Amino acid sequence: MGTFRIEGGHRLSGEITPQGAKNEALQILCAVLLTSEEVTINNIPDIVDVNKLISLLENLGVTIHKKKKGSYVFKADDVNLEYLQSDQFKQDGRGLRGSIMLVGPLLARFGKGYIPKPGGDKIGRRRLDTHFEGFIKLGAKFRYNKEEYFYGVEAKSLKGTYMLLDEASVTGTANIVMAAVLAEGQTTIYNAACEPYLQQLCKMLNRMGAKISGIGSNLLVIDGVRELGGTEHTMLPDMIEIGSWIGLAAMTKSELTIKDVSWDDLGQIPSVFRKLGIQLEQKGDDIYIPRHENGYEIQNYIDGSILTIADAPWPGLTPDLLSIILVISTQARGEVIIHQKMFESRLFFVDKLLDMGAKIILCDPHRAAVMGHDFKSTLKATTMTSPDIRAGVSLLIAALSAKGTSTIHNIEQIDRGYENIDERLRAIGARIVRV
């Protein structure tokens, strides 16, 4: 189990460039299975979860050529379907949440898709019902082995249909879209997710020959085609990482520039941080954060009531940023309610912040009230363990702002979502060592 040792209380400065988007990569990489032609993908982040998926594709028989850092060419012209029934696949697929999105492309092109119950973060239940209900509506037969927790769908052919999703699941929408592009006839998906990363997937599929309209809305119409061709795709910067660096700058009273953020795809993120009193300026396609010498003050609602920050489907705030927002609120001036609607275990890392001296009341599994210190009392260094990706980087931000030397164990969780995070932080002045 890896460990970070962090000497906190130091100001940072300089520029930092966000990696390619993890959540987009997991969708885009699965889509290479939809064609036998070459697909070139750029700006792939070098992180554990993405590398696991690339390894899964390689085991499936996909030919993979690395052109340069972050750029790969994929060719799925000799897919080994027998691997899907192997014990090795049941082990490999179980360790990665994103492996669920292999099912849609495999079902569409080969008439069968299997997956073990995926693992990933310990942040609460994440249903797979939306995925499989969509496949069943397209004409697939579903089977589930309870002893091995092994899911499967099979179909001689898929037929387009109308469906109203029970939730605007990003991965569920992506999986169903990838299945529907090769289905016979027209598929209409209402209550579809419309996050930028899902839009990116749809645009890539259209370049491959798919016919998807309504991109960016919650009503997608897909006219099935017989086959797809190759293409080249470049992924967006990771909006969660961008939000992490905004929070880091505020918590450490640092002057930072975040490069090439794709402002048009950030949605509510800049305005939410501004509601917390954090100043940020748009300079071209960069975000500039000045030193917050006098701290930052949380806005109240117009009637004076306490601000609530909650996650919501796009264009609402992504749930992946709530852990970071909670941490930076601990040093704000004022109070805020953090409402994590999607996952019931994601706020359970607050006990570690309480050990550091934060003032937080965990109201229930979904809500926390934070009373900010306004930097009149700094957080105290401690030893802690990272429970998941986003909580892990939130604790890292807390440690960088705290007085003294903190230790974070189980940093493999952080490495799952953040590329060479210790090296990149040292480049802007952080005192962090990987043990």
N, C-alpha and C positions, 0 to 999 in steps of 0.2 A: 504494500500500500504506500503510494507516494505521499510526500509532504511538502508544503510550502512553509518557509520561515520568513516572516515579514516584519521588517522594522518600520513601524508606522510613524505618523506625525511629520512627514516631510512633504514639501510642496513639489509638484511635478510641473513640467513645462515642455512645450514642443508640439510636434505633430504626430498623429497616429491615424493609420488608414484601416478602415474596417475590412474584415475578411469577406469572402463570398458568403452568401446566405445559407446557413445550415438547412433551414426548413425548406428552402427552394431546392437545394441540392438533392435531398432525399426523394423529391418528386421527379425531378428532371432525370436523374440517373436511372430510375425505374422505367422511364419512357423509352430508353434506348432499346428495350426488348420488343417494341412495336414494329421494328423494321429490320430487314436483313442488310440494309445499307449502312454506311459509316455515319456516325453522329459525333461531331466535335463539340466538346463542352469546355468553356473557359471560366476562370475565376472560381474553380472548385476549392473549397477550404480544406486544408490539411489537418483534419480533426478525426478523432477516434470513430465517431458514428458514421461519418462519410466513408472513411477508409474501410470500415467493416462492410458497408454496402458494396463498395467496389470489389472487395474480396468475394462477396457472395455472387456478384455478377460473373466474376472470373471463374468461380467454381461451377456456375451454370453453363459455362462454355463460351461466354462472351469474350471476344478478342479485344484486349485493351492495350493501347499504345500511349505512353506518356510523351507528349511533345515538348513540354517545358513545365516549370512549376505552375500548378493549378490548371493546366490544359491537358486534356486527354482525348483520344479518339477511341470510340467504342464501335464494335461491329458484332451484332448478334445474328450471324448467319449459320451458326452450328450449335444451337442451344441443346444442352443435355438435360432432357426432361426427367431422366431416371434419377438425377441428383435430388429432385424434389421429394422423392419417396425415401431417401437415404437417412440413416441415423445422423450422418454428418450435417445434413441440411436442418434436421430438427434441432440440433445443437446450435448451429451457426445462426439460424433465423431467430431463435429464442432470445438472443442477446441484443437485439436491435429493434426498437419500436418501429422504425421506418420500413422494416421488411414487409409490413402489411401491404405496402403499395406495389409490391411485385405481383400481387394477385391479379389486379385488373389487366395489366398488359399481357400476362401469361394466358389468362382466360380468353382475351380478345383474339390473340394470334394463334394460340395452340389448343384452345378449347378446354384447358384445365389449369387450375392454379391452386397451390397448397401453401399453407403457412402454419408453423407452430405458434402457440400463443406468444405474442411478442413481449419482450421485457422493456427495459428503459428506466425512466425515472420512477422513484417511489413517491409519487405526488397524488395518489388517489386513483380511483377507477377511471379508465378510458375505454368506453364501449366500442365494440367493433360492429354493432348491429347495423349502423347506417351503411357501412361498406357492403355487407352481405345482403341486406334487404335490397339494395340497389342492383346487385348482381342477379338476385332472384327475379326481380322485375324485368330484367333484360332477357330472362329465359334460362338462367343457370340453375342447376340442382345443387343444393347445399348439403354437406355432410360434416359431422363433427365427431371426432374420437375423444371421448371424455377421459379415457385412461391416459392418453398421451397428450391431451390438450392440442389436438391437431385439427386444423380447419381445412376444408376443401370445397371448391366449386368446379363444376364441369358442365359443358354445354357443347352440343354438336354445332350449334350456331346461335348467335345472339340476335335478338330482334329489338329494334327501337321502340320506345314506349314513353308515356308521360309518368313522371314521378315527382312527388312532393316530399322532400327530405324531412325527417323528423327533427333534425338539427343541422345548422349550417356548418357542418364538419369540414375543415380544410382538407384533411387527408381522405375523408370519405368522398368528398366531391372530386378530388384529384383521381382517386381510384376508379370511380364510376365513369368519369370523363374518358379515362384511358381505355376502359372497356368499351364504351359507347362509340368511339371514333371508328371502330371496325365492325360495328353492328349493322345489320340490314335495316334500312329505313331511318326514320327520324326519332331522336330521343330528346325529350324536353325535361330539364332538371330545374325545378322551382325550389326556392330556399337554398340555392347553391351558395357556397362560400365565394367571396369575391376578393380575397386578399391579393396583394400585388404578386405574391409568389404563385398563386393559382392562375392569375392573369398571365404570368410569364410562361407557365406550362401550356396554357391554351394557345398562346401566340406561337410557341415553338411547334406545337402539334399542327397548327395551320400551315406553318412553313414546310412541314413534312407532307402536306397534302390533305390534312383533315379539314372539315368544314364546320367550324364552331362559330356561332354568333352570340351576341349578348355578353361578350367578355367584359368584365368589370361590373356587371350587374348580378343580381341574384336569380336571374332567369336565363339559363343557358339552353340554346337550341343546337343540336348536333345532328348533322346529316351524315350517316355512315358512308364510308368509302371502302373499296376492296383492299387497298394496301397503302402503306405510307413509305416515303422515301427518306433519304438522309438530310441532314441540315447541320448548321453550326449555331451554337447558343452561348451567350455570355450571361452569367448570373448576376443578380443585383447584389449590392452590399448588404450585410446582415444588419437589419434594423435593431435587433436585440443588442448586438454589440455596440451599435451607435448609442442606444439608450444607456448602456453600461458605462460608456466613456463620458457621457454627459454627467451622469451621477457621480462618477469618480472625480471629475474636475470640481464639482460643487462641494463634495465632502472633504476634499483635501485643499480647498481654496486655491486651486491651481488654474493657470492660464493655459488652455489647450485649444488646438485646432484639429477637428476631425475631418479628414479629407474625403472627397468624392462620396457623398452620402446619398445621392439620388433624392434630393429634397422632395420631388413630386410624389415619391412613394412612401413618405414617412407618415402620412395621415395625421392622426391626433398627437403623435409623440411630441413634437415641439411645443404645442399648446399646453399639454399636460405638465411638462416640466416648468413652463412659465407660470402655471397656476401654483406651483410650489415655490415661486419666487426666484427661479433660476434664470439668469440672463443668458440668452444665446442669440447670436447674430448669424444671418445668412450671408456668406461671402462667396459669390459664385455658386458652386455646388458643395461648398464646405460649410461646416458649423464652427463658429468661433465662440469660445466660452471665456469671458474675462475672469480675473480673480475676484472672488466674492469676499472682499475684505470685511464687509459688514454682515456677512451671512446672507440668508435668503428667507423671505417671509411668505408663509402659506396664505393664499387668498381665502376669504370666506365667501359664501354665496351672498347675493345681493341683500337678502334679508338678515344677514349676520350669522346664519347657521353654519355649522362646521362642514367643511368641504369633504365630499366623499369621492374617492377615485376607485373606479370599478372597471373590470375588463368587459369587453363586448365584442361580438363579431365585427369584422371590418365593415365600415371605417371606424369602428370603436377601437379602444386601446387593446393591444395584444396582451393576453394574460401572462406571457413570458416576461413582461417588464415589471409586474407588480412587486416581485421580491426586491428588485433594485429600488423601486420608488419607496417601498417601506423603509429600507435601510437609510436612504438619504433624508427621509422625513425625520429620522431620529435626531438630526442636528439642525432642523429648520426652526424658524420662529413661528410658533403656533401649533395647531392640532389638525389632524386629518384622520378620516376613517378609510382604511384600505379594505375593499370588498372583492375578494377573489371568488367569483361565481362558479368557475368551471371545475376546479379541483379542490377536494375537501382536505387534502393533506399538505398543500403547498405552503401554508403559513406556519407549519409546526417548527420551522427553524428559528422562530423568534426567541426560544429559550436561550439560544446561544447569544443573541443580542442583549437579552436581559442580564446575562452573566457579564457582559461588557459595560453594563450601566445604562442601557437604553430604557426609556420609559414607554412601555407598550402594554396594553391590555388586550389579550386575546379573547374576544367576545364569544366566539364560537369557531368551528373549523373553517369558516369562510370569511370572518371579519376580524380586523384588528384596529384598535384605536391607538394612535401614536401621538405622544406629547413631546415636541421637539425641545432639545437642550439649548438651542440658539448658540452653540459653541461655548456656552458658559461652563459647561462640564463636558470634557472630552470622553469618548469611549475609552475603555481600558483594555489593554492587550490580554489575550487569553488563549487557551488551546481548544480547538474545536474540530469537528468532522463535517465534511461536506455531504449533505444528504442527496442533492441532485444538482444538475447543471446550473440553474439560475440562482438557487439558494447559495451554491458554492461561490459564484462570482460576487454575489451580494455580500457574503461574509468576507471575501477578499477585499472588497471596497471598504468595508467597515474596519478591517485590520490595517489598511493603508492610512486610514484617518486616525487610528487610535494611538495613544501614547504607549511606547514600549514595543516588545517583540512578541508577535502572535504566531501560533502554529496552526496550520490547517491540514488535517489528514484527509485521506481518500480523495486526493486531487484528481484522480482518474475521472471523476465525475465532471470536473471543470474542463479537463482535456477533451471530453466528449464533444464539447460545443465551442471551445475557444482555441484558436491556433497559436501555438508557441506564446502563450499569454505572458509567461514570466520574462521571456526575452524582449517582447514588445513593450512591456511595462518598464523594464530596466532602461530601455532606450529613451524614455521620457523622464527618468530620474527616480523611479521606484526602487526601493531596497528590498528585493525579494530574491530568495534562493530556493531552488528546487533540491530537496534532500532525497 
